[in-house]
């Protein structure tokens, strides 16, 4: 598949009479956006706010972040299985409002939701402090159960992002990048002098508000399968989970997968990037064994010399990560693992719930238990009191002056396991 991605750089966002892009500014018709986002009989109310980099604004609890994109040429549309049919995506041309994001918030659904601060200490940990955020606050009707509540808010965010993405359809992009992955046999013969590398893309699928979707299908319902990397850029993978905010992959991160971006950047230079294998993170031992067996089989079938394996979440998914590593390494195929750590607030505890001697090449995204004080913000969009109950906080995290003492686990994207974050390492 061959996909052109045209980026329209958004440097500011403002409310306006019509939704359009002019000179790097995204203008948003608030009333129209509220109507589009709230087009569901299960929605009681919708409010729209703007949050820009450097403003004294806190968004809490954050549910999802979605990047506005629009299909310009090629089959299907953005977020297939939700906003469009299930035609294959990943080819043709897609325009992106680069620098803009839709952030959804509202009453808490599950305790693993997050915080985005647009300035201060918290802003240093989340990549979404640097985006021009259109915040959609959605309140469903009172009779919904938790899983229905999550669905309603998720779909409202998708509708909002698609609506905003349309503003870029006729705009000439500031930058166009081309990504291409050939059919397997052609791809394998393209760069015979380079190591063949695949990406094992583990998706959170533990159920109970821990779901991820592929073309609208809950990934826990499928077996591991091959995916053209370009499909991710068109929203083939969508988040529907409430894992801890720090290592959750919002839909925005799937749309901008840095692992896929980096593999494409090295394709034809240092590696031959074959493509992606998407697999699930399971609850039962039998399901873990089945999926890891099939993942290892697919890696072998592709003829890969090495793979990168990333996970989403921590604890139970660590077992899936280690099973994939063990079974692939035992076939003589090198692995590199990407994870984060829950090593305790002092950093002295066991970092992962499982491990293996074969996992000797591992990239860490940081320790989610690190404690930080988030200063008071002038404006809070959402419900600040949930700081006392979301994962990483505790009863008393919200201080009387409006500041929050908490683990960075509460910050959206702080230790993202695809590497979409600000943390780095230094030698001391």
C-alpha positions in Angstrom: 0.0 0.0 0.0 1.1 3.5 -0.7 -0.2 6.5 1.3 0.5 10.2 1.0 0.0 12.1 4.3 -0.4 15.8 3.8 0.1 17.8 7.0 -1.6 21.2 7.4 0.2 22.8 10.3 -2.2 24.3 12.9 -0.6 27.0 15.1 -3.7 28.3 16.8 -7.4 27.4 17.3 -10.2 29.9 17.7 -14.0 29.9 17.7 -15.5 31.4 14.5 -18.6 31.7 12.4 -17.5 28.8 10.2 -15.2 25.8 10.7 -12.2 26.3 8.4 -8.5 26.6 8.3 -6.9 30.0 7.5 -3.2 30.9 7.7 -2.5 28.1 10.2 -5.5 28.8 12.4 -8.3 26.4 12.9 -11.6 28.2 13.3 -14.4 26.2 14.9 -18.1 26.9 14.8 -18.9 25.9 18.3 -22.6 25.3 17.8 -22.1 23.1 14.7 -19.5 21.0 16.6 -21.8 20.6 19.6 -24.5 19.4 17.3 -22.3 16.9 15.5 -20.7 15.5 18.6 -24.0 15.3 20.4 -25.8 13.5 17.5 -26.8 10.5 19.7 -30.0 10.1 21.7 -27.9 8.8 24.5 -26.1 12.2 24.9 -27.6 14.6 27.4 -25.3 17.6 26.8 -22.2 18.7 25.0 -19.9 21.6 25.7 -16.9 22.7 23.7 -13.8 24.5 25.1 -10.4 25.4 23.7 -7.1 24.7 25.5 -3.9 26.1 24.0 -0.3 25.5 24.9 0.9 27.7 27.7 -2.6 28.5 29.0 -3.4 27.9 32.7 -5.8 25.1 31.9 -6.3 21.6 33.3 -8.5 18.9 31.5 -9.7 16.2 33.9 -10.6 13.4 33.4 -9.3 12.8 29.9 -10.9 9.9 28.1 -9.5 10.0 24.5 -7.5 12.2 22.2 -8.1 12.1 18.4 -6.4 13.9 15.6 -8.6 15.5 12.9 -7.9 13.8 9.6 -9.8 13.5 6.3 -9.5 11.1 3.4 -8.8 13.0 0.1 -8.1 10.1 -2.2 -8.3 6.3 -2.0 -10.8 3.9 -0.5 -12.6 4.1 2.8 -12.4 6.9 5.3 -10.9 7.9 8.6 -11.8 5.6 11.5 -13.3 2.8 9.5 -15.9 0.7 11.2 -17.0 3.7 13.2 -17.3 6.8 11.0 -17.3 5.0 7.7 -17.7 1.5 6.3 -15.1 -1.2 6.5 -13.3 -0.6 3.2 -9.6 -1.1 3.5 -7.7 2.1 4.3 -4.1 3.0 4.2 -3.7 4.0 0.5 -4.3 7.1 -1.5 -4.0 10.5 0.3 -5.0 11.7 3.7 -4.9 15.3 5.0 -4.0 15.9 8.7 -4.7 19.0 10.8 -1.2 18.6 12.4 -1.0 20.3 15.8 -4.7 20.1 16.5 -6.4 17.5 18.7 -9.9 16.7 20.0 -9.8 15.8 23.7 -12.9 14.2 25.3 -13.9 14.6 28.9 -16.9 14.4 31.2 -18.0 12.5 34.2 -15.6 9.7 35.1 -16.3 6.3 33.6 -13.5 4.2 35.0 -10.8 5.0 37.5 -8.1 4.8 34.9 -8.6 8.1 33.2 -6.1 11.0 33.0 -5.1 14.6 33.3 -3.7 17.1 30.7 -2.2 20.3 32.0 -1.4 23.0 29.4 1.3 24.6 31.5 3.5 23.9 34.6 5.0 20.7 35.8 2.3 18.5 34.4 2.7 19.9 30.9 6.3 18.7 30.8 5.0 15.1 30.9 2.2 15.0 28.3 2.6 15.5 24.6 -0.9 17.0 24.5 0.2 20.1 26.3 1.7 21.1 23.0 -1.4 20.6 20.8 -4.1 23.1 20.0 -6.9 21.2 21.8 -10.6 21.3 21.1 -12.1 19.9 24.3 -15.4 18.2 24.0 -17.2 17.7 27.3 -19.9 15.0 26.9 -22.5 14.1 29.5 -24.6 11.0 28.6 -28.1 10.4 29.9 -28.2 9.2 33.5 -29.5 5.6 32.8 -26.4 4.3 31.0 -24.1 1.6 32.4 -20.3 2.2 32.4 -19.5 0.4 29.1 -22.3 2.3 27.3 -21.1 5.6 28.8 -17.6 4.9 27.4 -19.1 4.1 23.9 -21.1 7.3 23.9 -18.2 9.6 24.7 -15.8 7.8 22.4 -18.1 8.1 19.4 -18.8 11.8 20.2 -15.0 12.4 20.0 -14.8 10.5 16.7 -17.6 12.5 15.2 -16.0 15.8 16.4 -12.6 14.8 14.9 -14.1 13.8 11.6 -16.1 17.1 11.5 -12.9 19.2 12.1 -10.9 17.0 9.7 -13.2 18.0 6.8 -11.9 21.6 7.2 -8.6 20.4 5.7 -9.9 18.5 2.7 -9.4 21.3 0.2 -6.4 23.0 1.9 -3.0 22.6 0.3 -0.7 20.8 2.9 2.4 22.4 4.2 4.2 19.1 4.0 3.5 15.8 2.3 5.1 12.5 3.2 4.8 9.2 1.3 4.7 5.8 3.0 4.7 2.5 1.1 4.8 -1.2 1.9 4.7 -3.6 -1.0 3.1 -7.1 -1.0 5.3 -9.5 1.1 7.3 -11.3 -1.6 8.0 -8.0 -3.4 9.0 -6.3 -0.2 11.3 -9.2 0.9 13.2 -8.9 -2.4 13.4 -5.1 -2.4 16.4 -4.7 0.0 18.0 -8.1 0.2 21.1 -6.7 1.8 19.3 -5.3 4.8 17.8 -7.2 7.8 14.1 -7.8 7.5 12.2 -6.2 10.5 8.5 -6.5 11.5 6.6 -4.8 14.3 4.5 -6.8 16.8 1.8 -4.3 17.8 0.2 -5.5 21.0 -3.2 -3.9 21.6 -5.0 -3.6 25.0 -8.0 -6.0 25.0 -8.6 -7.1 28.6 -12.3 -6.1 28.6 -14.2 -4.2 31.3 -13.3 -0.8 29.7 -10.0 -2.2 28.4 -10.7 -2.5 24.7 -9.1 -1.5 21.4 -10.7 -1.7 18.0 -9.5 -2.7 14.5 -12.0 -1.6 11.8 -14.6 -1.3 14.5 -14.0 -4.9 15.8 -13.0 -5.4 19.4 -9.5 -6.9 19.0 -10.0 -9.5 21.8 -12.4 -11.2 19.4 -9.8 -11.7 16.7 -6.6 -13.8 16.4 -3.3 -12.1 15.5 -3.2 -10.8 11.9 -1.1 -8.9 9.5 -1.6 -5.2 9.0 -0.2 -2.8 6.5 1.5 0.0 8.6 -0.2 2.7 6.6 -3.6 1.5 7.9 -2.8 2.9 11.3 -2.5 6.4 9.8 -6.1 6.3 8.6 -7.4 5.3 12.0 -7.8 1.6 11.5 -6.9 1.1 15.1 -9.0 3.1 17.6 -8.8 3.3 21.4 -11.7 2.4 23.6 -10.0 1.7 26.8 -9.5 3.2 30.2 -6.1 1.8 31.2 -3.8 4.0 33.2 -3.5 7.4 31.5 0.3 7.4 31.5 0.7 4.3 29.2 -2.7 4.4 27.4 -2.5 4.8 23.6 -5.2 7.3 22.8 -6.5 7.1 19.2 -4.2 10.0 18.4 -1.2 8.0 19.2 -2.3 5.1 17.0 -2.8 7.6 14.2 0.7 8.9 14.7 2.5 5.7 15.8 6.1 6.7 16.4 7.2 3.1 16.1 5.8 2.8 12.6 7.1 6.3 11.8 10.6 5.4 12.9 10.6 2.1 11.1 9.6 3.8 7.9 12.3 6.4 8.4 14.9 3.6 8.5 13.3 1.5 5.7 15.7 1.1 2.8 18.5 2.6 4.8 19.3 0.3 7.7 16.3 -2.2 7.6 13.7 -3.6 5.4 10.4 -2.9 7.2 8.0 -5.8 6.3 4.9 -4.6 8.1 2.9 -5.1 11.3 1.4 -8.0 13.2 -1.4 -6.8 15.5 -2.1 -9.0 18.5 -4.2 -8.8 21.6 -3.5 -8.7 25.3 -5.6 -11.4 27.0 -6.8 -12.4 30.4 -6.8 -16.2 30.5 -3.7 -18.3 30.2 -5.2 -20.2 27.3 -5.9 -17.0 25.3 -2.4 -15.7 26.0 -0.8 -19.0 24.8 -3.0 -19.1 21.7 -2.2 -15.5 20.6 1.5 -15.7 21.4 1.8 -19.0 19.5 0.1 -17.4 16.4 2.1 -14.2 16.7 5.4 -16.2 16.7 4.1 -18.2 13.7 3.3 -15.1 11.7 6.7 -13.5 12.5 8.3 -16.7 11.2 6.1 -16.8 8.1 7.0 -13.3 7.2 10.7 -14.3 7.3 11.6 -11.5 9.7 15.2 -11.4 11.1 14.1 -9.2 14.0 11.0 -7.6 15.5 10.0 -4.8 17.8 7.3 -5.6 20.3 5.4 -3.0 22.2 2.7 -3.4 24.8 -0.1 -1.2 26.2 -0.7 -1.2 30.0 1.1 -3.0 32.7 0.8 -6.0 35.0 -1.3 -8.6 33.3 -0.1 -7.5 29.8 3.5 -8.0 30.9 2.9 -11.8 30.6 1.8 -11.4 27.0 4.9 -9.3 26.2 7.2 -11.9 27.7 5.4 -14.8 26.0 5.7 -13.1 22.6 9.4 -12.4 23.3 10.2 -16.0 24.4 8.5 -17.7 21.5 9.9 -15.4 18.9 13.4 -15.5 20.3 13.4 -19.3 20.4 12.9 -19.3 16.6 16.2 -17.4 16.2 14.5 -14.1 15.6 15.8 -11.1 17.6 13.4 -9.0 19.7 13.4 -5.5 21.1 10.8 -4.8 23.8 9.1 -1.5 24.5 7.4 -1.1 27.9 7.3 1.2 30.9 7.8 0.4 34.6 5.9 0.4 37.8 8.9 0.3 40.1 7.3 2.0 43.1 7.6 5.6 44.2 11.2 5.0 45.3 12.1 3.1 42.1 13.2 0.1 44.0 10.4 -2.4 43.3 10.2 -5.0 40.6 9.5 -3.1 37.4 7.5 -5.7 35.5 5.1 -8.4 36.5 7.0 -11.0 34.4 10.4 -11.2 32.8 12.6 -13.5 30.8 16.4 -13.8 30.2 15.6 -13.7 26.5 14.3 -10.2 26.8 17.8 -8.7 26.9 17.0 -5.8 24.6 14.4 -3.6 26.3 13.4 0.1 26.0 11.8 1.6 29.0 9.4 4.6 28.8 9.9 5.5 32.4 8.6 4.8 35.9 4.9 5.5 36.2 5.1 5.7 40.0 7.2 8.8 40.1 5.5 11.5 42.2 5.0 15.0 41.0 3.1 18.1 42.2 0.8 19.6 39.6 0.2 23.3 40.4 -3.2 24.9 40.5 -4.6 25.9 37.2 -6.8 29.0 36.6 -9.3 27.0 34.6 -10.4 23.4 35.0 -12.4 21.7 32.3 -14.1 18.7 33.8 -14.2 17.5 37.4 -11.1 18.1 39.5 -12.3 15.9 42.4 -11.6 12.7 40.4 -7.9 13.4 41.1 -8.5 11.5 44.4 -9.7 8.3 42.7 -8.0 7.9 39.4 -5.1 5.5 39.1 -2.0 7.1 40.3 -3.8 9.4 42.7 -5.1 8.7 46.2 -7.6 10.2 48.7 -6.1 13.6 49.4 -4.2 14.0 46.1 -6.3 17.1 45.4 -5.0 19.8 47.7 -7.1 22.6 49.2 -5.4 25.2 46.9 -6.3 23.2 43.8 -2.9 21.7 43.2 -2.5 17.9 42.9 0.1 15.6 44.4 0.1 12.4 42.5 2.1 9.8 40.5 2.8 10.6 36.9 0.5 7.6 36.2 -2.4 10.1 36.1 -0.9 12.2 33.2 -2.1 11.3 29.8 0.9 9.9 27.8 3.5 10.4 30.5 5.1 7.0 30.0 3.5 6.0 26.6 4.8 2.6 25.5 5.0 3.6 21.9 7.4 6.3 22.8 5.0 9.2 22.2 6.0 11.2 25.3 8.6 13.7 26.6 10.5 11.6 29.0 14.1 10.7 28.2 17.2 9.4 30.0 20.5 10.8 30.9 23.8 9.3 32.2 24.7 10.4 35.8 
